[in-house]
Amino acid sequence: MKRRIEIRYLLTFLLFLIGIGLPLPAEAQWVPFTAQYEERIVRQLPDGTEEVIAEFEGRISRSSSGSEWRTKVGMSNGQATGRGHAKFKDAATGTIYHIDHDSRHVRQLAQKSLPFLPSPHFAPSEADAVGTQVINGVACVGKRVKVNGEFVPGAHWVSQNLHLVVKEDITFPDGSRRVVEYSGFQYTEPSSSVFAIPVGYAMSD
């Protein structure tokens, strides 16, 4: 009888230790942050120099619940060409919106199942990985990129911790090159006002 009690307590203790070693629930694994965004699309000229085809700036904010607000504004000679647009993933409802600030219009893009969870497969596979780098203070793994089923020069630099492509530098088959980079990371919970659709915008599905 005493031996059975000892075994029962031992099993209980082992289960407790296993529980300590288990990862936190996925709902708690989003890292809140805010960062700046820059994108350039260029093409190489016959003399070897690069010409900027398009240029954008923006910002990303993500909450610990998984809500995300991304802004993107076209740039020309350092000046914004309009008010730009935003993409909003609402972790409370599972809805994804596109907000066009120039036309003051909001369109629902998709409905996701809740809760929003980080993908366990976000990091590149061993076959696709191309090394590691610390980019703007963020540890990243390089991932080869396919376009139309074929690998292209360059890579995506992925932060598994942030679930974010921190830097993209790839050359397309037509010779154009896209460079995207996030910087200025601040790891604080964004204000709830960041995730508010502007009042007075027209809404459509």
C-alpha positions, 0 to 999 in steps of 0.5 A, a space after each residue: 500500500 505504501 509503495 503504491 502511494 509513493 509511486 502515485 506521488 512520484 508520477 504526480 511530481 514527474 507530470 509537474 516537472 513535464 508541465 514546467 518544461 512545456 512551452 507557453 500556450 501559443 496565445 502567449 507567444 506573440 512578441 509585441 513590437 513596432 518598427 519602421 519599414 522601407 522598400 525599394 524596387 530597382 532595375 539595373 541599367 546597361 551601364 551597371 547602375 541601378 534605377 529606382 522604379 518604386 519606393 515606399 515607407 511605412 510602419 508595422 505595429 503588432 500586439 501581444 494578441 496578434 493584432 497587426 497594423 501595417 502602413 505603406 506610403 509611396 515615396 518620390 524624392 523623399 516626399 510622400 506621393 499620397 496618404 497611402 494605405 494600411 492592412 489591419 489584422 484584427 485578432 479580436 474578430 479574425 477579420 483582415 481589412 485593407 484601408 485606403 487613406 486616399 479614397 477613405 475606403 475600408 474593404 474586408 479582405 478575409 476572415 481568419 479562424 480565432 485565435 490568431 496563432 504564430 505558425 509553427 512552420 514560420 522558420 525555413 526548413 534546413 534545405 532552404 536555410 542559407 545562414 544566419 544574420 543579426 539585422 537591426 538587432 534581430 537574429 534572423 535565418 536566411 531563406 531561399 525564395 522561389 518565383 514561378 517555381 524556381 529559386 531566384 538570387 537573394 533571400 528572405 531573412 526571417 525572425 522566428 521570434 517575431 514571425 517577420 521577414 525582417 529583410 528581403 533582397 531578391 532579384 526577379 527573372 526580369 532583372 528587377 530587384 526588391 529590397 525590403 527592410 524593417 528597423 527601429 524595433 521597439 518592444 512595447 505593447 502598442 496603444 489600442 488606438 493604433 488598431 482603430 479604423 478611421 471614423 467616417 471611412 466607407 466600408 465594403 466586403 
